[in-house]
Amino acid sequence: MDGNGRWAKSRGLPRTAGHKKGADSLRTVLNACRDAGVQYLTIYAFSSENWKRPSDEISDLMQLLNHYLEKELDTLHENNVRLRFIGDLGQLDKDIRASIGEAMEKTARNTAFNLTVALSYGSRQEIVRAVRRIVEKGVAAQNITEETLAEALDTADLPEPDLLIRTGGEQRLSNFLLWQAAYTEFYFTPVLWPDFNTKHFTEALQDYAKRERRYGTTGE
């Protein structure tokens, strides 16, 4: 969800204004997903590298997250949305971890839609955590398979993504779902995330619908 800061800067606003407007875009996309029949959405909310940002911006982002959880959790639950968080959550403050735990527990049995928030997340770090889990279980080297590693990832109970949308004009993964996106279709748009709306989301789905996913075969 790239472009919050640039959106704010172009309007002479603080970066936090861009993040708040970005939260509105998320609500829009959630509704668009459900209208289109999409059942799984993973959003890259805060990367492991984002900890290098100014402390005041990080604080504002975490406050916004807490506010969003308090304000939207009941609505998500009433709409049968399951909320998950992936990443190195141990780096977060205790109160935020408590809010996250409450949200995941409250929505754990919901089945209509799955929203996963990648928070303090980096895919390389996730893979390292997965390897450590495998080692700690004492799995013999010759018994380690692709399935073994996939089952040790933060996303173990989630399907691999079909489509990855990146807003803001950048064309890279930025340490997001490196393992899971091996055969994901990519869609890049110059639209900044706070401006991303249902029309843009529909255009991404229409573009995806034209793709031929061959998974290494000829398609014949």
N, C-alpha and C positions, 0 to 999 in steps of 0.2 A: 504494500500500500504506500507507494513512493510519491513524494511531492508535497507533503504537508508544509514543510518549511519554506519551500519556494513559493507555494501558493500564498502563504502569509506575507513573505517578504515583498512580493509583487504588489501587495495592497498596503504596505507600510504598517503591517500588524506584527505583533510578537509571534514567535513560532507556536506558542501554545494555542493561539487562535486557529492555526492550521490543523493542529491535532484535534481540536474540538469539532471543527468542520469535518474532519476526516471521520469522526465517530458518526456523524449524520450519514455520510456516504456508506458506512458499514451497515447501518440500519436499512438503507435503500437496497444494498446488494443482498442482504439476508432475505428480504421480501422477494427480490427478483429471483433468487435461487429457488425458493420454495414454489414460486409461480411457475418456474421452468421445469420443476421436477428434479432439481439437483438435491441430493440428500446429504452430501458431505462438502464442507467448506473449511479449509485451513487458512488462517490469516497470519501473516508475519508481522507481529505487533512490535517486537523489540528484540533485536539481535544481541548475541553475545558481544559483538563489537560496539554496540550502541552504549555500552557502559563507559566508553571513552568520551562521550558527549559531556557538555557542561553539567555540573551537578544540579543547577537550578532547573534545567530542562528535564533531566531525569526525574527529579522530584515532582515536577508538574505532570509528567507522563504517568507516574505511578498514582498520583492523586486522581488523575482522570480515569485510570483503570478502576480504582476503588469506587469512584463516583458511578461509573458505568455499571459495575457489578451491583451496587446498592440499588440503582435506579431501574435497571433492566432485568435483573435476575428473575423476579416474579413473572414478568411478561414472557421471558424465555421459557420458564417452567410451564406456564399456562398454555403456551403454544407447543408443548411437547418437544422442546429442543434440548438435546443433550450437550452440555458444555464440558470441554476438556482443555487442559493446558499441557503443553510439552515444552521441554527445555530444562535448563539448570535452575530450577526454582529455589534452590538453597541459597542463591545470591540475593533473593528478595527479602525485604523487611518482614518481620514476624507477623505484623498485622495483615499485610497483603497475602502472605501464605495462608493465613487463617481464612481470609475471605475467599481465596481460590479453593481451598479445601471444602468450605461450606457450599460453594457453588457447584463443584463437581459432585459432591455427595447428594445434594438436593435434586440434581438433574440426571443422576446416574441411570435411572430406569426409563428415561424418555426415549422415544423411538422415531418420532416424525422427522427430525432433522438433527444433524451432527455438526456442531461448530467447534473447531479446534483452534486454540490460540497458541501460537508459537511465541513464547515469552522468555527472555534471557536465553534465546535459542541460537545455536550454531550447529550446523549439520556435522562438521568435522568433530566437534566436541561430543555430539550425540553418538557418532560411530565409535569414538574412544570409549565412552561409557558402556556401549553395547559389548565391546570386546572385553572390557573388565568384568562385566556380568557373566560372560561365557567362561572366562578364566576362573572366576570365583566359584562357579558351579562345578568346576573340575572336568569340563568336557574335553575329551581327548582330541588332539589336533586333527587326526584323520577322520573324526566324526563331525567336524565343523563344515557346514554347507551354507549356501546362500540363505536357505530357510532358517538355519540356526541364527545367523546374524539378524535377519529381518525380524525374528521373534524377540530379539533382545533390544530392538530400537524403541524409542519413545512412542512410535506410531504402530506398535505391534498389532493392535486390534483395528487398524484403519486400512482401507483399501489404498492402493497406490493411486496418486492423482492422475486423472485423465488430461486435465488442462491446467496450465499455470499462466495466470494473467499478471503481468507487471506493468504498473502505471508509471507515469513520470518520465518516460523516454529512455530510461536506462535499459540495456540489453545484456544482463548477466544474472546469475543465480544468487550471488551474494551470500553464499554459505547456507542456502535454504534447500532442505530435502534433497541433498545430493544423491543419496542412495535411492530414495523413493522415486525420483524423477527420471530414472534411466530411460523410460520410454514415454515420458509425459510430452504432450504437445505444448509449445510455448506460444504465447500471444503477447506482443509488446505494443503499448500504446503511449503516445506522447501526452495524453490527458493526465493532468495531475490528480492524485487521489481525491482531494476534496471536491473536484468537479466531476468525478466518475459517477455516472447515474445508470438508470435502468436501460436507457438507449445504448450506452457504451457496452454494458454487460451483454445485452442481446446481440450486438455486433460481434462480440468475442465468441459467443456461442455459435453464431451463424458461420463465422470463419472456421471454427473448430469442426463444424458439421461437414465442411468440404474436404477435410483432411482424410488421407488414407493411411491407417495405422497398420504397418506391415510387420513390425516386431522382427525385422531381419529377413523376412521372406520376400519373394518377388511380387506378391499380390496377385499372381496369375492363377 
